[in-house]
Amino acid sequence: MPPDYSQRLVVLAHPRAGRGQVGRRLPAVLAALGPADPLLLPATTRADALRAVTEAVAADARGVIAVGGDGTAHLALQAVAGTRVPLGLVPLGTGNDLADAVGVPADPPAAARAILADLDAGRTTTIDAVRIDRDGPERWYAAILSVGFDSAVNARANRMRWPRGPRRYDLAILAELARLRTYPLTLRLDDTTVETPALLAAVGNTRSYGGGMRMCPAADPTDGLLDVTVVEPVSRLELIRVKPRLYSGTHVDHPAVRTYRAARIRVDAPGAAVFADGEPSGALPLLLAAVPGAVRLLGASGQPSS
C-alpha cells in the first residue's frame, strides 16, 4: 500500500547525484524543510522515482521538492507539469541550469527556506514548460532540447565508464570533434519552414544548459515562446573558438549562428541524437509546444539568478 501523500510535501532525491553531494547534504536540506514535515519518496531507481512522484501528484501532494540537478528536476517535471501541484528546486547537481534560470537561491538551505516562505504565504511563481508530442507517454522539458553535436557528446559520455567526472565529457567532446557531423535540419516554426545543414540546434524555454552555457541567451520561460539557436557548418577549429562564447551568450553574433522564435516547432534532423534537460528524449521528428504557465514553482523569483 503506497504512503498517504495527500497534502504532504514530498522530496525527490537521488543520493548519488551531483557526484554524491546530494547524499552528503540531503540531511541538512531535510532539516531545513523540517517545519513542513517533508516526506522523502521511496525510490532506488529512476523508474521507481517516477512512479513514486507520479503517485504523489495524483494523490494531491502539497508540493514536490526536487533535490539535485537538472536531471532530478526533469524527472519531477514529468509528474507536475500541467497540474496544480507546485515544484520546488534545491540545486545540488552537477548542472543546475533550470534552478538558475528561474531565480532559485544557489545555496541549498537558502533554497529550502525560500520554499518554506512560499508555502507559508500560499504563493507560487508560474513558468512555461514544453510539451513533447510523440507516440507514447506525454513528455515535458523546462530548459533546453538539443539536437546534433552537443547531444552526440552527451550520448557518448553516457556510454563511457571511464573516466569519472568532467574529464569524461572532455574526452567525449574530442571524440565527437574527430567525427564532426553535419545534419540536414528541418524546422517548422509555427507557419514557417527552415531547412539548413547544421552542426547543432537548441530549442530553449530557458537560456542555458550544461552548467551555464547560454545557448539560447534571450529565452524567457514566461513569454509563451521557444527560442531556437542553430549553428550552421563551421570547421572544427572554428567550433572550438566559438564554444567559450556560449557562457556569455555572444555566440549568437557569429555569422554561422541563426536564431528564431516560435510557439510550436516541429524539428527533424535524421541521424541526430536528442536530449532535453540533459536527458535522452527519443527519436526525431518531434513536435514541441510551449505551454504557458504549465508549472507552478515554490521558492523561485522567476528571474535568472545570475
C-alpha positions in Angstrom: 0.0 0.0 0.0 1.5 3.3 -1.0 2.1 6.1 1.6 -0.6 8.7 2.0 0.7 11.6 0.0 -2.3 13.8 0.3 -1.3 17.4 1.3 2.2 16.2 2.1 5.4 17.9 1.0 7.3 15.2 -0.8 11.0 15.2 -1.6 12.6 13.6 -4.6 16.4 13.0 -4.3 19.0 10.6 -5.7 21.8 10.4 -3.1 24.5 9.7 -5.8 23.6 12.7 -7.9 26.0 15.6 -8.1 28.9 13.2 -7.7 27.5 12.2 -4.3 26.9 15.6 -2.8 23.1 15.1 -2.8 23.6 12.2 -0.3 26.0 14.2 1.8 23.9 17.3 2.0 20.4 15.8 1.9 20.1 15.5 5.8 20.7 19.3 6.1 18.1 20.0 3.3 15.5 17.8 5.0 16.2 19.6 8.3 15.8 23.0 6.7 12.4 21.8 5.3 11.5 20.3 8.7 8.7 22.7 9.6 6.7 21.5 6.5 7.1 17.8 7.6 8.7 16.6 4.4 8.3 13.0 3.2 11.3 11.5 1.3 9.9 9.5 -1.6 10.9 5.8 -1.5 12.9 5.2 -4.8 16.0 3.3 -5.6 15.8 3.5 -9.4 14.7 6.2 -11.9 11.6 4.1 -12.7 10.8 3.9 -9.0 11.3 7.6 -8.6 9.0 8.5 -11.5 6.3 6.1 -10.2 6.5 7.5 -6.7 6.4 11.2 -7.7 3.5 10.5 -10.1 1.6 8.7 -7.3 2.3 11.7 -5.0 1.0 14.2 -7.5 -2.1 12.1 -8.3 -2.8 12.0 -4.5 -2.8 15.8 -4.3 0.6 16.3 -2.7 1.2 19.7 -1.2 4.3 20.1 -3.3 7.2 18.2 -4.9 10.7 19.2 -4.0 13.5 18.1 -6.4 16.8 17.9 -4.6 19.6 17.6 -7.2 20.4 18.9 -10.6 18.6 19.3 -13.9 18.1 15.5 -14.3 16.1 15.3 -11.0 14.1 18.4 -11.9 13.3 16.9 -15.3 12.0 13.7 -13.7 9.8 15.7 -11.2 8.5 17.8 -14.1 7.0 14.8 -15.8 4.6 14.5 -12.9 3.9 18.1 -12.0 3.6 19.8 -15.4 0.1 20.8 -16.2 -1.1 20.1 -12.7 -1.8 22.4 -9.7 0.9 20.7 -7.6 3.9 23.1 -7.2 7.5 22.2 -7.8 10.4 23.4 -5.6 14.0 23.1 -6.6 17.0 22.7 -4.3 20.1 22.9 -6.6 22.6 20.2 -5.7 23.5 18.6 -9.0 26.4 18.9 -11.5 24.2 21.1 -13.6 21.6 23.4 -12.1 20.6 25.4 -15.1 16.8 25.4 -14.6 17.2 26.5 -11.0 19.5 29.3 -12.0 17.1 30.4 -14.8 14.1 30.8 -12.5 15.8 32.6 -9.6 16.3 29.8 -7.1 18.9 30.6 -4.5 22.2 28.8 -5.2 22.7 27.8 -1.6 20.6 24.7 -0.8 19.5 25.7 2.7 18.5 29.1 1.4 16.6 27.4 -1.4 14.8 25.3 1.2 13.9 28.4 3.2 12.6 30.2 0.1 10.3 27.2 -0.5 9.0 27.3 3.1 8.4 31.0 2.8 6.3 30.5 -0.3 4.4 27.6 1.3 3.6 29.8 4.3 2.4 32.6 2.1 0.4 30.4 -0.2 2.5 31.8 -3.1 3.8 30.3 -6.3 5.6 31.6 -9.4 4.4 30.2 -12.8 6.6 29.4 -15.8 6.1 27.8 -19.1 7.1 24.2 -19.9 7.5 22.5 -23.3 5.3 19.5 -24.2 7.0 16.9 -26.4 4.3 15.4 -28.6 5.1 11.9 -29.9 3.8 8.4 -29.7 3.8 7.0 -26.2 3.5 8.8 -22.8 3.4 12.6 -22.7 6.8 14.1 -22.0 7.9 17.6 -20.9 11.0 19.7 -20.5 11.6 23.0 -19.0 15.1 24.2 -20.1 16.6 23.2 -23.5 16.2 20.5 -26.0 19.4 19.9 -28.0 19.9 18.1 -31.4 23.2 17.3 -33.0 26.7 17.9 -31.8 26.0 18.6 -28.1 23.6 15.7 -27.8 26.1 13.4 -29.5 28.6 14.4 -26.9 26.1 13.8 -24.1 25.2 10.4 -25.5 28.8 9.3 -25.9 29.6 10.5 -22.4 26.7 8.4 -21.0 28.1 5.3 -22.7 31.6 5.8 -21.3 32.5 4.1 -18.0 35.9 5.9 -17.6 37.0 8.4 -16.6 34.5 9.7 -14.0 33.6 13.4 -13.6 34.1 16.2 -16.1 37.1 14.5 -17.9 34.6 12.0 -19.4 32.8 14.9 -21.1 36.1 16.4 -22.3 37.0 13.1 -23.9 33.6 12.8 -25.4 33.9 16.3 -26.9 37.2 15.3 -28.5 35.8 12.1 -29.9 32.8 13.9 -31.5 35.0 16.7 -32.9 37.0 14.0 -34.6 33.9 12.7 -36.4 32.1 16.1 -36.6 28.9 15.6 -38.5 26.5 17.9 -40.4 22.8 17.1 -40.1 20.0 18.0 -42.6 17.9 20.1 -40.2 14.3 20.9 -40.9 12.4 23.3 -38.5 8.7 24.1 -38.9 8.4 27.3 -36.9 4.7 28.0 -36.4 3.8 28.6 -40.1 7.4 29.0 -41.5 9.7 26.2 -42.6 13.5 26.5 -42.3 15.8 23.9 -44.0 19.5 24.1 -43.5 22.6 21.9 -42.8 23.6 22.3 -39.2 26.0 21.1 -36.6 23.5 21.5 -33.8 20.2 23.1 -32.9 18.8 24.0 -29.5 15.2 24.8 -28.6 15.1 26.7 -25.4 12.4 27.6 -22.8 15.2 28.9 -20.7 18.6 30.2 -21.6 21.3 27.7 -20.6 22.4 24.1 -20.3 25.5 22.1 -19.5 26.3 24.1 -16.3 25.9 27.7 -17.6 26.3 27.6 -21.4 23.8 30.2 -22.6 22.8 28.6 -25.8 19.5 30.5 -26.0 20.5 33.7 -24.2 17.3 35.6 -24.8 14.9 32.8 -23.8 12.2 33.8 -21.3 10.2 31.0 -19.6 7.2 33.2 -19.2 6.6 34.5 -22.7 4.8 31.5 -24.2 7.5 31.2 -26.9 10.5 29.0 -27.6 13.9 30.3 -28.7 15.8 28.4 -31.3 19.6 28.6 -31.9 21.1 26.9 -34.9 24.8 26.5 -35.6 25.4 26.0 -39.3 28.6 24.1 -40.5 32.0 25.5 -39.5 35.4 24.0 -39.2 36.5 22.1 -36.1 38.8 24.9 -35.2 36.1 27.5 -35.5 33.7 25.4 -33.4 36.4 25.2 -30.7 36.8 29.0 -30.9 33.1 29.7 -30.7 32.4 27.3 -27.8 33.7 29.6 -25.0 31.3 32.4 -26.2 28.4 30.2 -25.1 29.0 31.2 -21.5 28.3 34.9 -22.3 25.7 34.2 -25.0 27.7 36.2 -27.5 27.9 33.2 -29.9 24.6 34.4 -31.4 26.6 37.2 -33.1 28.7 34.7 -35.1 27.8 34.6 -38.8 27.2 30.8 -38.7 24.6 31.1 -35.9 20.9 31.7 -36.7 18.2 32.4 -34.1 14.4 32.0 -34.3 11.4 32.2 -32.1 8.0 30.3 -32.2 5.3 28.8 -30.0 5.1 25.4 -31.8 8.1 23.8 -33.5 8.5 20.6 -35.4 12.1 19.5 -35.5 13.8 16.9 -37.6 17.4 16.0 -38.3 17.9 12.4 -39.5 20.6 10.6 -37.5 20.9 13.2 -34.8 20.7 12.4 -31.1 18.1 14.3 -29.0 18.5 15.4 -25.3 16.1 17.5 -23.2 17.2 19.0 -19.9 20.3 16.7 -20.3 18.2 13.6 -20.6 17.7 11.3 -23.7 14.5 12.2 -25.4 13.7 9.6 -28.0 14.0 10.0 -31.8 13.2 12.7 -34.3 11.0 14.1 -35.6 9.4 15.7 -32.6 6.7 18.3 -32.2 7.4 20.8 -29.4 4.8 23.1 -27.9 5.3 25.9 -25.4 2.6 25.6 -22.7 2.2 28.9 -20.9 2.1 28.7 -17.1 2.4 24.9 -17.1 4.5 24.7 -13.9 4.0 26.4 -10.5 7.2 27.0 -8.7 8.0 27.3 -5.0 11.0 29.3 -3.8 11.7 30.9 -7.2 11.7 34.6 -8.2 11.1 33.8 -11.9 14.2 35.8 -12.9 17.7 34.4 -13.6 19.9 34.3 -10.5 23.0 35.4 -12.4 
